[in-house]
Structure formats: structure tokens, C-alpha cells
Amino acid sequence: MTTTRSALTDGDIRMLIKGAEPEERAMIAHRLCRHMDRAGLTDDERTEAHRILRVLSRDAAEQVRRALAVTLKASPLVPRDVANRLARDIESIAVPVLNFSPVFDDEDLAEIVRVGGPVRQGAVARRTVLTEKVTGAIAEFGVAEAVRTACENKGAAFSEQGLTTAIERFEAAESVLEAIALRSALPASVTERLVTLVTGELRERLVNGHDVAPATALAVAIGTRERASLDLVEQAARAADLPAFVAHLRRGQRLSASLLLRGLANGQMSFFEWGLAELSGVPHHRTWLMVHDAGELGLTAIYERAGLPVRLLPAFRAAVDAYHSMEFDGRADDLPRFQRRMLERFLSQPVAISREDVDWLLDKIDQLTLPAEVDEAQAHAA
């Protein structure tokens, strides 16, 4: 092979073929592998290179096999069978190949995870890109450290089943749960399970972190028992995909009249509209017209079709009327000012709602203290 032979002297070739000290062969193997990786090979030369690499991968000397593994760890030149042989070699040879080699397919990596042990599992988990098939194998067969590493890997794609498996296997391993919780996006069903296992700061980070997907914040709010700190109405205001948010609430049988009333009284008109649309099965644009442009009969018709309690209809009408009678005034604190006025005006209406909802709405007013009021109070105290 012309290209390969040009990288070696005749003495190199004799030592590589006939034998020499392991250190010398390792040095020659490194030089040969580096040259082959950099050279542009013809098809015939590539075939000959593969033959040589197969010989080197079977060399009795560990130094020779390590020279091959390290020099060509990220090279597409290595035949797949050679890469798999190196992956099953001693750990110092297997790890660099498993970390970087592009020649493995998903079946190879999944099988290595299944039978390879903790060190090889960790090496696979650190690869730049991992498909759902490979992460599924890590979730099912990997040790806790490998699962944590894969979950922290931004290039690792996880299926819903893979994440569920990881949680079920390591629900007592805080480091694994934290790695899953801090992923940039999670299926709602996964987060609902996860939120029952984490507490305190981690739960808060799940809800309030800027890089948490809306579905994550939704699922945390749904799953929590701590209404004071995690509020579904607040999550509705944050949701980037409000129709999906509302649909998920309904699937979980949480899209209640009480929740819609709280949202509406808090100025979340879009949440109320989409909630009615979801419950009634009427498209959102038609629901909007019935709420805003069809008079009292339109609201009554869509409300009844949604199957909401008749006794609460006056409360909803009062909230809609209050919403229509107000508008933003363009000040920096526009939204909290609007929400506070909306709540105050709604609560001043003679409507019958539950004591629990009244208490919740009053709490919301307390939370919406405006900056000007804070300044006034501080000045008064001074």
C-alpha cells in the first residue's frame, strides 16, 4: 500500500510484522495510525489500512492496542468490528474509543451498556450525542453514576419511558433526581412523578428556573400540595403554550370551575377563554366571540356547554364585566395594578363563591402590593 508504506521505513515494517519490543511496536503503531488518519486514502488503500488495524487490535502488547485506541479514538477510519473489539478491551483502551468513536451504532452502544460494567457505561454516557435508544439502555442497565452523567449530558435525548425508568430505579438517589429535574425539558408525566420525590430548593428551581419548559412548571404546580408557594393560576400566566397547559389540566381532571374563576378574577382572561374552549369542545375563536361579543346570552350558552356549575355563573359574569370595564393605563406596574383592581372590583360584587376561593383571592390581593404603596409605607414609617 503506497500511502501507508510511505509513512514507514522498511525497518519499521519488519519490526511491526516480525516483532520487536512492545514499546517500539507501540511507537510504530502510533506513527502509522496518525498517518493513515491524516492521509487521503483510495478504496484499495482503505481496505489495506483496515487489515493493518485489525492486526494491531489483536496485538498481544497492551501498549500497541492503546496506541491504536488513543490515536484513532475519534477517527471514522476504524472498522466497526475493530472499534467493538477495543470497547471490550481493558478499560484504559476501551474508554477513549467509547467516549469518541463515531463508528458505533445504537445497537453497539446499547449492548456495551448492558454488559460492559460501570466504567464503560460512564464512557458511553459522556458521548457528545446520545439517542433515546442508548439513553434507554443506560436508564435500564446503568449504575446511578452513569445515569446521572447521561441526564446531565445536554446532547443526550431521553424518551419519556427512559426518564420514567431512571426515576423508578433511583428514586432514593438525590443526585440522579436532581440531574433529571434540571434537564431543559421534561414530559409532564415525568415531572408529576418527580415532584413527589424532591423538596425545597430543587422543587422551587423546577418551577422558577428560566430554562425549565412550561410543561415542567405545569406538572410541578399540579403535583404539589403547597398551594402557598406554587400556584396553578400563576403557572397559567407563565405558560408559553396555553392551549397545551389547559388540555393537560383537563386530562388530569384539574380544570375546575374554581380554578377558572380564580384565574379570571386575577385578570387571566386568556386562561378562562381556553378553559371554556377545552371543556365545551368549541374552537377558541368562537368561544372568544361568545364571551366578549355575544352579550349575556353568549356567555351563558358557552358556560352551560362547558358543564360548569349554574350557581357560579353570576360570579363569572361579574368577573367578565369587571374585566371589560377596565384597561391598562401604560404605567410601569400596569399588570399588577390591573390585577389588583380586577380582584378588588370582583370581590365587591354581590356574588356567591366559596369561602376558600374568597380567601385565595384576598391572599392574591395581599401579594400584589404595588411599588408606589411600598414607597408610601416606607416613607410613613420613616
Buried (B, 14 or more C-beta within 10 A) or exposed (E): BEBBBEBBEEEBBEBBEEEBEBEBBBBBBBBBBBBBBEBEBEEEBBEBBBEBBBBBBEBEBBBBBBBBBBBBBBBEBBBEEBBBBBBEBEEEBBBBBBBBBEBBEBEBBBBBBEEBEEBBBBBBBBBEEBBBBBBBBBBBBBBBBBBBBBBBBEEBBBBEBBBBBBBEBBBEBEBBBBBBBBBEEBBBBBBBBBBEBBEEEBBBBBBEBEEBBBBBBBBBBBBBEEEEEBBBBBBBBBBEEBEBBBBBBEEBEEBBBBBBBBBBBBBBBBBBBBBBBBBBEBEBEBBBBBBBEBEEEBBBBBBEBBEBEEEBBBBBBBBBBBBEEBEEEEEEBEEBBBBBBBBBBBBEBEBEBEEEBEEBBEEBBEEBEEEEEEEEEEEEEE
